[in-house]
Amino acid sequence: MELRKRLLAWYGRKKRDLPWRRTSDPYAIWVSEIMLQQTRVAAVVPYYERFLARFPDVCALATAPLDDVLAQWSGLGYYRRARHLHAAAAIVARDGFPGTAKELRALPGIGAYTAAAIASIAFGEAAAVVDGNVERVVCRLAAGDLTKREIGERAQAWISPRSPANFNQALMELGAIVCTPRSPSCPRCPLREFCATRSDRWPTPRKRAAPIDKRVEVVFATRGGRVQLLRRSGTALLDGMWELPSGKQTDGDVLATVKHGVLNQRLSYRVWPGRRTAAGARWFTVREVGELPLTTAARKCLKAVGFLP
């Protein structure tokens, strides 16, 4: 198939040099795919390298305390991914690594996309990957509003049985750096001769919900070089993470204002000085804070007031 040939040749010349593309280790590929869910590639690279240095194999991850895993994940967000990864590691360490997309889907935190990515890249299974980039490329090539099933069927029909890993990564790479949502570089596209859309920007990117502005008041209290922190509980997204106590304990001036985005919320954190110990709070040194699973917002606040470098 000429389309496949053109795409693979382009990928061989233009692919980005990313650390998870230098390995065939299913564990390392699995970690990268979980981290890449809902996170930009550039942001993932340093976390990926630190995570593998701390947990070099699935047994190291499975036997590590969850708090250690969350601490290494701190800053990536969507912490449910880390909890699922840790839970799945225990299963893999006990039963062995699943070798097919179907078997991989039985693990916590692994859906159809992630299963196909791991199975094709690590084990050479001809399982088509369908992420947002692939959806856009396929729809533009066909110039039609295709269902997810139809997109999957087309991608599966195109996939190279000899090089499924390269084909899947090539199609995703094309969507990431050439066939982009708003400014596709059609003249640079290796598939432009096969594209029914070409220079049009169709399909139109989905409109996001209007952001919600919200102010959050938090307290920065220190004692003997230690800072006061509270552990979250009962929240789906940040359960078990540490953060600054909420509220305004004194009438002093604001120490810092920190901007932070979560989903469609634009949060403005105002950090106030404080002295009283909040109910359930604990005190930590700078070194101890560095080992905690800290929320991204708390880390930003502690840096803004000079407690963390």
C-alpha positions in Angstrom: 0.0 0.0 0.0 1.5 3.3 -1.1 0.0 5.3 1.7 1.6 3.1 4.3 5.0 3.2 2.5 5.0 7.0 2.3 4.0 7.4 5.9 6.7 5.0 7.2 9.4 6.6 5.0 8.4 10.0 6.4 8.5 8.7 10.0 12.0 7.3 9.5 13.2 10.8 8.5 11.2 13.1 10.7 10.3 11.3 13.9 11.2 13.1 17.2 13.9 11.6 19.3 12.0 10.6 22.4 13.3 8.4 25.2 10.5 5.8 25.0 11.3 5.3 21.3 14.7 4.0 22.2 13.5 0.9 24.0 11.4 -2.2 23.4 10.9 -2.9 27.1 7.2 -3.3 27.6 7.3 -1.8 31.2 9.0 1.4 30.0 6.6 1.7 27.1 3.7 1.1 29.4 4.9 3.9 31.8 5.3 6.3 28.9 1.8 5.6 27.5 0.2 6.2 30.8 2.1 9.4 31.4 1.2 10.6 27.9 -2.5 10.4 28.6 -3.8 14.0 28.8 -0.2 15.4 29.1 2.0 17.1 26.5 5.1 15.2 25.3 7.5 17.9 26.3 6.2 17.8 29.9 6.4 14.0 30.2 10.1 13.5 29.3 11.7 14.6 32.6 9.0 12.8 34.6 9.5 9.7 32.6 13.2 9.6 33.1 13.0 10.3 36.8 10.3 7.7 37.3 12.3 4.9 35.6 15.4 5.9 37.5 13.4 5.4 40.7 11.4 2.4 39.6 13.5 0.7 36.9 11.3 -2.4 36.5 7.8 -3.6 37.3 8.8 -5.3 40.5 10.4 -2.1 41.8 7.1 -0.3 41.1 4.9 -3.0 42.5 6.8 -3.2 45.9 7.1 0.5 46.3 4.7 2.3 48.7 2.0 4.2 46.9 3.2 7.5 48.6 6.5 7.1 46.9 4.9 6.5 43.5 2.6 9.6 44.0 5.6 11.7 45.0 7.4 10.8 41.8 4.2 11.6 39.9 3.7 14.9 41.6 3.3 17.6 39.1 2.0 15.5 36.2 -1.6 15.7 37.5 -4.4 13.2 37.0 -3.1 11.1 39.9 -5.6 8.3 39.3 -3.2 7.3 36.5 -0.4 6.7 39.0 -2.7 4.7 41.4 -3.9 2.5 38.5 -0.3 2.0 37.3 0.8 1.0 40.8 -2.2 -1.4 41.2 -1.5 -2.9 37.7 2.2 -3.4 38.5 1.3 -5.6 41.4 -0.8 -7.8 39.0 2.0 -7.9 36.4 4.7 -8.7 39.0 2.6 -11.6 40.1 1.2 -13.0 36.9 3.6 -11.8 34.2 3.2 -9.1 31.5 0.2 -9.6 29.2 1.3 -9.9 25.6 -1.8 -8.9 23.7 -4.1 -5.9 23.5 -7.0 -7.9 24.7 -5.2 -9.1 27.8 -3.7 -5.7 28.5 -7.2 -4.2 28.7 -7.9 -6.3 31.8 -5.3 -4.2 33.8 -6.4 -1.2 35.8 -6.0 2.1 33.9 -5.5 0.5 30.4 -8.2 1.2 27.8 -8.3 0.4 24.1 -5.9 3.0 23.0 -3.2 2.3 25.6 -3.6 -1.5 25.1 -3.1 -1.2 21.3 -0.1 1.1 21.8 1.7 -1.2 24.2 0.8 -4.4 22.3 2.0 -2.9 18.9 5.1 -1.2 20.1 6.4 -3.7 22.7 5.1 -7.0 21.2 4.6 -6.3 17.5 0.8 -7.0 17.4 -0.9 -5.4 14.4 -3.4 -3.5 16.6 -4.3 0.0 15.4 -4.0 2.8 17.8 -6.8 5.5 17.7 -6.1 8.6 19.7 -7.1 12.2 19.0 -4.3 12.7 16.4 -5.2 9.5 14.5 -8.9 10.5 14.5 -8.1 13.8 13.0 -5.7 12.4 10.3 -8.1 9.7 9.2 -11.1 12.0 9.1 -9.2 14.6 7.0 -7.9 11.9 4.6 -11.5 10.8 4.1 -13.1 14.3 4.3 -15.9 12.8 6.4 -17.4 12.7 9.9 -16.5 9.1 10.7 -17.5 7.3 13.8 -14.8 6.1 16.1 -15.5 2.6 14.9 -15.1 3.6 11.3 -11.9 5.4 12.1 -10.6 2.3 13.9 -11.5 0.1 10.9 -9.7 2.3 8.5 -6.6 2.5 10.6 -6.6 -1.3 11.1 -6.9 -1.8 7.4 -3.9 0.5 6.8 -1.6 -0.8 9.5 1.6 -2.5 8.5 1.7 -6.2 9.7 5.5 -6.1 9.5 6.0 -2.7 11.3 2.9 -2.1 13.4 4.9 -0.1 16.0 6.3 2.3 13.5 3.1 2.6 11.6 1.1 3.5 14.8 3.7 5.9 16.0 4.0 7.5 12.5 0.2 8.1 12.3 0.2 9.7 15.7 3.4 11.7 14.9 1.8 13.0 11.7 -1.2 14.3 13.7 1.0 15.8 16.4 3.5 17.8 14.2 2.0 18.1 10.7 -1.8 17.5 10.6 -2.4 19.7 13.6 -5.9 20.9 14.7 -5.7 24.5 13.8 -2.7 25.0 11.4 -2.1 21.9 9.4 1.1 22.0 7.4 -0.4 20.4 4.3 2.6 21.2 1.9 4.8 19.1 4.3 2.4 16.2 4.6 3.6 12.9 3.1 0.0 11.9 2.6 -1.2 15.0 0.8 -1.8 13.1 -2.5 -4.2 10.8 -0.6 -6.0 13.5 1.3 -9.5 14.6 0.3 -9.3 17.6 2.6 -5.9 19.1 1.9 -5.6 22.7 2.9 -8.9 23.0 4.7 -8.8 22.9 8.5 -11.7 20.6 8.7 -12.8 19.0 11.0 -13.2 22.1 13.2 -11.6 21.6 16.7 -14.1 21.0 19.4 -15.0 24.1 21.4 -14.0 23.9 25.0 -16.2 25.0 27.8 -15.6 28.6 28.9 -13.1 28.6 31.8 -14.3 29.2 35.3 -12.3 31.7 37.4 -11.9 30.8 41.1 -10.0 32.3 44.0 -8.5 30.0 46.6 -7.1 31.1 49.9 -4.3 29.0 51.5 -2.1 29.4 54.6 1.6 29.2 54.7 2.7 28.6 58.3 6.2 27.7 59.4 7.7 26.6 62.7 11.4 25.9 63.2 12.1 25.6 59.5 9.1 23.3 58.9 6.0 24.0 56.9 2.5 22.9 57.8 0.7 20.7 55.3 -2.6 18.7 55.2 -3.3 15.5 53.5 -6.3 15.3 51.2 -8.8 12.6 51.6 -12.1 11.6 50.0 -11.5 13.3 46.6 -11.2 11.3 43.5 -8.5 13.4 41.8 -6.1 14.2 44.6 -6.8 11.7 47.3 -3.7 11.1 49.4 -1.9 14.2 48.2 -0.4 16.9 50.5 -1.3 20.6 50.2 -1.4 23.9 52.2 -4.3 24.3 54.6 -7.1 26.4 53.2 -8.3 29.6 54.8 -7.0 32.9 55.9 -5.6 32.8 59.5 -4.2 36.2 59.9 -4.7 39.8 58.8 -1.2 40.0 57.3 -0.4 40.8 53.7 -0.7 38.2 51.0 2.7 36.6 50.6 2.2 35.4 47.0 -0.4 35.0 44.3 -0.2 31.8 42.2 -2.0 30.9 39.0 -3.0 27.3 38.4 -5.2 25.6 35.8 -7.3 22.5 36.5 -9.5 21.2 33.7 -11.7 24.2 32.8 -10.9 26.1 36.0 -8.5 29.0 36.2 -7.5 29.1 39.9 -5.8 32.0 41.6 -4.2 31.0 44.9 -3.6 33.7 47.5 -1.0 32.6 50.0 -1.4 34.1 53.5 0.9 34.0 56.5 -0.3 31.8 59.4 0.7 30.5 62.8 -2.0 28.2 64.1 -1.9 24.5 63.5 -4.8 23.4 61.3 -6.7 20.3 62.5 -5.0 17.2 61.1 -2.0 19.1 59.8 1.6 17.9 60.1 4.9 19.8 59.9 7.7 19.0 57.4 11.2 20.1 56.6 12.2 21.1 53.1 13.8 17.7 52.5 10.8 15.9 53.8 8.5 17.9 51.5 10.6 16.9 48.6 9.7 13.2 49.2 6.0 13.9 49.6 3.2 13.4 47.0 2.5 17.2 46.8 -0.2 18.7 44.7 1.1 20.8 41.8 -0.7 23.9 43.2 1.0 23.4 46.6 4.4 23.0 45.0 3.9 26.3 43.1 2.8 28.1 46.2 5.8 26.9 48.2 8.1 27.9 45.5 6.4 31.3 45.2 7.0 32.1 48.9 10.6 30.8 48.8 10.2 27.6 50.9 11.1 25.4 47.9 13.8 26.2 45.4 
